């Protein structure tokens, strides 16, 4: 938590996954009824039993990978900003004119681009987590390698753009990138792979929305970045479908355990880097600019609940019924928390080293 200039605590309740971005939902000063959700018998299955459930899902994982490969259209960063030794006159002109064309991008959009890029730069953290939680030499690891290769292009494309468009003080931003990665990311999932699947389902969808919303606004000033973000958002949408449908398969095997694990991550989707200096301020700028915030995350949660068919499940035990009720209550709970945050929002100015400490003021 970072103090505002008037001493009022400033907290981010956004998730961006990138997640924007991917942004983290930090704690608000809540009433008793808004305390973190807990469920009885949270470790219903042992880690060994959960690992066996993941093994049982491998045929589904293989099918989802095949569907994904059939639907994707691979693209590469050089498609948008060619940087080959030999360039056409048109490509040379585009590169030369880009900084001037991008000059009108508002600082709030630049902050969103920075946060989106940081989210993508968290790829090493996520690759490691999937490898640790899902194992090696199996369908999950084959997906992890494919997914990592696709995700790697996102950070490359965004980094190429912000550098060539000269949007930031790149020295200051690269230091922020370094801090972001050095900070590490070890979520408290307690060796529970179910939580990872729930997290990735939400995070990919949240990141998709953040990229798409940033692109819509940025495209009014410079269309090339909108094209880049649209392609990234399309990838994120397909990645979301994979994780969402894998988690739905898990619900068919162990509905109570899957719902209990989802409840551990859904109320507050923590992102890598949320504890580095300035991260929450960046998320607040994005929220106040109407690009991505708690209301968007509420829709992400609602969409997942609908896709997973949570309302239609018929749990056979009391723990499952309780978890189902709590999951279905999450959208209203998130609405309530969003309202609390909006009421507490006060006039504030923000400044960042990578934007030369220019004030971004909100009334």
C-alpha distance (Angstrom), angle and dihedral (degrees) to the residues before:
residue distance angle dihedral
X1 . . .
X2 3.78 . .
X3 3.83 124.4 .
X4 3.78 119.6 -122.4
X5 3.77 122.2 -129.5
X6 3.79 90.5 -94.8
X7 3.80 92.4 48.6
X8 3.79 96.0 -105.1
X9 3.81 111.7 138.6
X10 3.78 110.7 -111.4
X11 3.78 114.9 -151.2
X12 3.76 130.1 177.9
X13 3.78 118.5 -134.8
X14 3.78 93.9 178.2
X15 3.74 131.6 109.1
X16 3.76 121.7 -156.6
X17 2.68 115.7 173.5
X18 2.07 77.9 -155.0
X19 3.28 24.7 144.0
X20 5.23 19.1 -35.0
X21 1.14 126.2 -2.0
X22 2.97 29.4 -35.8
X23 3.56 113.0 -72.8
X24 3.76 135.7 -179.1
X25 3.77 127.3 -108.3
X26 3.77 105.7 -133.6
X27 3.76 125.0 -167.1
X28 3.77 122.9 -80.9
X29 3.80 124.0 -155.3
X30 3.78 93.1 -95.7
X31 3.73 135.4 -173.8
X32 3.79 118.4 -112.4
X33 3.78 93.0 -94.3
X34 3.82 89.9 56.4
X35 3.80 94.9 56.2
X36 3.81 117.3 129.6
X37 3.78 114.1 -71.0
X38 3.79 117.1 -104.0
X39 3.77 131.0 -178.2
X40 3.81 131.7 -162.0
X41 3.79 120.1 -109.6
X42 3.82 90.6 17.7
X43 3.79 91.4 172.4
X44 3.80 94.0 53.1
X45 3.79 91.8 153.9
X46 3.78 124.0 37.8
X47 3.83 118.7 -116.9
X48 3.79 88.0 -104.0
X49 3.81 92.0 53.4
X50 3.80 90.9 47.5
X51 3.79 90.0 50.7
X52 3.80 88.0 53.2
X53 3.81 89.3 51.8
X54 3.81 89.4 53.9
X55 3.79 89.9 50.6
X56 3.79 89.5 51.8
X57 3.80 88.5 54.3
X58 3.80 94.8 55.6
X59 3.84 95.4 96.6
X60 3.81 87.9 54.2
X61 3.81 90.5 47.3
X62 3.81 89.6 53.4
X63 3.82 90.7 50.4
X64 3.80 91.9 48.1
X65 3.81 90.5 50.3
X66 3.80 90.9 51.1
X67 3.81 90.5 50.2
X68 3.79 90.5 47.9
X69 3.80 94.5 50.7
X70 3.79 90.4 47.9
X71 3.80 92.4 53.5
X72 3.79 102.3 40.5
X73 3.79 126.4 93.0
X74 3.78 109.2 -156.4
X75 3.78 117.1 -134.5
X76 3.79 132.4 173.9
X77 3.83 135.3 -145.0
X78 3.80 91.2 -112.9
X79 3.82 88.7 63.2
X80 3.81 88.9 71.7
X81 3.79 104.1 32.1
X82 3.81 108.9 22.4
X83 3.80 112.6 -152.4
X84 3.80 103.3 171.6
X85 3.78 123.3 138.4
X86 3.80 89.2 -110.6
X87 3.81 114.3 48.1
X88 3.77 131.3 174.8
X89 3.78 118.9 -116.0
X90 3.81 88.4 -107.3
X91 3.79 92.6 53.8
X92 3.80 90.6 47.9
X93 3.81 89.9 51.3
X94 3.81 93.0 49.5
X95 3.78 92.3 51.2
X96 3.78 92.8 46.7
X97 3.81 93.9 49.1
X98 3.81 98.0 42.0
X99 3.85 98.4 89.3
X100 3.79 91.5 52.3
X101 3.81 93.1 44.1
X102 3.81 90.7 51.2
X103 3.78 95.4 44.9
X104 3.80 92.7 96.3
X105 3.82 95.4 58.5
X106 3.83 106.4 122.8
X107 3.77 117.6 -118.5
X108 3.81 90.4 -117.2
X109 3.82 89.2 60.4
X110 3.80 90.0 46.6
X111 3.80 89.4 54.3
X112 3.80 90.1 51.0
X113 3.81 90.3 50.0
X114 3.80 89.1 50.1
X115 3.79 92.2 50.8
X116 3.81 92.1 45.5
X117 3.79 90.4 50.5
X118 3.80 91.8 48.6
X119 3.79 89.1 52.2
X120 3.79 90.9 53.2
X121 3.80 90.9 46.8
X122 3.81 87.5 61.0
X123 3.81 88.6 76.4
X124 3.85 95.0 111.7
X125 3.80 89.5 57.5
X126 3.79 93.2 52.2
X127 3.80 95.6 43.2
X128 3.79 89.1 53.4
X129 3.80 93.4 47.9
X130 3.79 93.4 50.5
X131 3.81 90.6 48.0
X132 3.81 92.1 49.1
X133 3.79 96.4 44.7
X134 3.80 100.5 36.0
X135 3.80 102.1 36.4
X136 3.79 134.1 -135.3
X137 3.79 137.5 -75.8
X138 3.78 94.6 26.8
X139 3.80 139.6 95.1
X140 3.80 91.1 -81.9
X141 3.81 92.8 55.3
X142 3.81 91.2 48.3
X143 3.78 88.4 53.6
X144 3.80 90.6 46.8
X145 3.81 92.1 56.3
X146 3.81 92.7 45.9
X147 3.80 92.6 46.1
X148 3.81 92.3 47.2
X149 3.80 92.0 51.4
X150 3.80 90.7 52.2
X151 3.79 94.5 44.2
X152 3.81 92.8 49.0
X153 3.81 90.2 68.5
X154 3.79 91.1 59.8
X155 3.78 96.3 63.5
X156 3.81 91.1 41.3
X157 3.81 93.3 52.2
X158 3.79 94.2 46.6
X159 3.80 93.6 44.7
X160 3.81 90.7 49.9
X161 3.79 90.3 50.7
X162 3.80 99.8 48.0
X163 3.81 90.2 45.2
X164 3.81 96.9 46.9
X165 3.82 92.6 41.2
X166 3.82 88.4 48.3
X167 3.80 93.1 -134.1
X168 3.82 97.8 151.9
X169 3.73 145.5 31.8
X170 3.79 87.0 -96.5
X171 3.78 94.8 -160.6
X172 3.80 90.8 57.3
X173 3.80 92.6 44.0
X174 3.80 93.9 49.5
X175 3.80 89.4 53.4
X176 3.81 87.9 53.4
X177 3.80 90.0 50.4
X178 3.77 90.0 51.9
X179 3.82 92.5 50.0
X180 3.79 89.6 48.1
X181 3.79 92.9 56.4
X182 3.79 96.2 37.4
X183 3.82 90.6 54.7
X184 3.80 89.3 67.5
X185 3.78 126.4 -154.2
X186 3.80 122.5 -113.0
X187 3.81 108.4 158.8
X188 3.78 116.7 -162.2
X189 3.78 96.4 -108.6
X190 3.82 93.9 138.2
X191 3.82 94.3 -136.8
X192 3.79 89.7 -57.3
X193 3.83 111.4 144.1
X194 3.80 90.5 -172.4
X195 3.80 88.7 68.6
X196 3.80 90.6 53.3
X197 3.81 91.5 54.5
X198 3.80 92.1 48.5
X199 3.81 90.7 46.7
X200 3.81 95.3 50.0
X201 3.82 91.3 47.0
X202 3.80 89.9 57.0
X203 3.79 98.3 35.7
X204 3.80 95.6 52.8
X205 3.80 92.0 49.9
X206 3.80 92.4 46.3
X207 3.80 91.1 49.7
X208 3.79 90.6 49.2
X209 3.79 91.1 54.6
X210 3.80 93.3 45.9
X211 3.81 93.0 51.3
X212 3.80 93.1 45.5
X213 3.81 93.9 48.1
X214 3.80 92.3 47.0
X215 3.79 90.1 49.9
X216 3.80 93.9 51.2
X217 3.79 91.6 56.9
X218 3.80 96.2 37.7
X219 3.81 91.1 50.4
X220 3.79 90.6 66.6
X221 3.80 87.4 67.6
X222 3.81 105.7 27.1
X223 3.84 120.3 11.5
X224 3.81 98.0 -162.2
X225 3.81 94.0 69.6
X226 3.80 89.8 49.8
X227 3.81 89.2 56.4
X228 3.80 91.2 49.7
X229 3.79 93.2 48.2
X230 3.81 92.0 45.6
X231 3.80 90.3 56.4
X232 3.81 91.5 47.1
X233 3.81 91.3 47.8
X234 3.80 89.5 50.9
X235 3.79 90.2 54.8
X236 3.79 91.2 48.0
X237 3.80 90.7 51.3
X238 3.82 90.9 55.4
X239 3.81 91.9 45.2
X240 3.79 89.1 50.5
X241 3.80 90.3 53.2
X242 3.80 90.4 54.2
X243 3.80 95.6 51.1
X244 3.81 93.7 38.6
X245 3.79 92.9 52.9
X246 3.82 92.6 42.8
X247 3.80 88.7 55.1
X248 3.80 89.7 47.8
X249 3.80 87.6 56.1
X250 3.79 88.4 51.7
X251 3.79 89.8 54.2
X252 3.80 88.6 58.2
X253 3.82 90.6 55.1
X254 3.81 101.1 39.0
X255 3.78 111.6 3.3
X256 3.79 96.9 170.0
X257 3.79 95.2 47.8
X258 3.81 92.1 44.6
X259 3.81 93.4 51.0
X260 3.80 92.7 46.2
X261 3.80 90.5 51.9
X262 3.80 92.6 46.8
X263 3.79 89.4 54.2
X264 3.80 88.4 59.8
X265 3.81 93.0 63.2
X266 3.80 108.6 22.7
X267 3.83 101.3 75.6
X268 3.83 93.6 54.7
X269 3.78 118.7 19.4
X270 3.80 104.3 -161.7
X271 3.80 116.6 -156.4
X272 3.81 130.4 -156.0
X273 3.79 111.1 -91.9
X274 3.79 95.9 23.7
X275 3.80 89.0 128.7
X276 3.81 98.6 53.2
X277 3.80 120.4 103.1
X278 3.79 113.0 -82.6
X279 3.79 97.9 9.5
X280 3.79 95.9 112.2
X281 3.80 90.8 44.1
X282 3.79 88.8 55.8
X283 3.81 90.5 50.3
X284 3.81 89.4 50.2
X285 3.80 92.3 52.8
X286 3.79 89.7 51.3
X287 3.81 91.3 48.1
X288 3.79 95.2 46.9
X289 3.81 90.3 47.6
X290 3.80 90.2 58.5
X291 3.80 93.1 -118.4
X292 3.80 100.1 115.3
X293 3.78 133.1 -15.5
X294 3.80 147.2 131.8
X295 3.80 94.1 -54.2
X296 3.80 89.0 57.6
X297 3.79 90.8 49.1
X298 3.79 90.2 50.7
X299 3.82 88.0 58.1
X300 3.82 90.1 48.8
X301 3.81 89.7 54.9
X302 3.80 92.9 45.6
X303 3.80 92.0 50.1
X304 3.81 91.5 51.2
X305 3.80 92.6 48.3
X306 3.79 89.6 52.5
X307 3.82 94.8 45.0
X308 3.80 91.4 48.4
X309 3.81 91.3 49.3
X310 3.80 91.8 -130.4
X311 3.81 93.5 159.3
X312 3.81 91.0 55.1
X313 3.80 97.5 49.9
X314 3.79 117.5 112.4
X315 3.83 105.8 -152.1
X316 3.78 114.5 -158.7
X317 3.81 96.0 -151.3
X318 3.79 136.3 55.2
X319 3.80 92.7 -116.8
X320 3.80 90.3 56.0
X321 3.79 93.2 48.9
X322 3.79 91.0 49.3
X323 3.81 92.0 49.3
X324 3.81 90.4 48.2
X325 3.81 92.0 51.9
X326 3.80 91.7 49.1
X327 3.79 92.9 48.7
X328 3.80 91.7 50.5
X329 3.81 89.6 50.1
X330 3.81 93.1 54.6
X331 3.84 98.6 89.3
X332 3.82 92.1 55.4
X333 3.79 89.9 44.9
X334 3.81 91.2 52.0
X335 3.80 90.1 47.3
X336 3.79 89.2 53.9
X337 3.80 92.9 48.9
X338 3.80 90.8 47.7
X339 3.77 90.2 53.1
X340 3.80 91.2 50.7
X341 3.79 91.2 51.8
X342 3.79 93.5 46.7
X343 3.79 91.4 51.5
X344 3.80 90.7 50.9
X345 3.79 94.2 49.4
X346 3.82 112.0 115.5
X347 3.81 133.9 -177.8
X348 3.76 108.9 -73.6
X349 3.79 141.6 162.2
X350 3.80 123.7 -144.4
X351 3.78 131.0 -161.6
X352 3.81 133.1 -174.3
X353 3.77 133.2 -165.2
X354 3.80 92.3 -131.5
X355 3.84 88.0 59.3
X356 3.82 93.8 46.8
X357 3.83 91.7 -103.8
X358 3.82 93.1 -71.5
X359 3.79 111.7 165.7
X360 3.81 117.9 -109.3
X361 3.80 101.9 -165.4
X362 3.81 128.9 -164.7
X363 3.77 124.7 -171.9
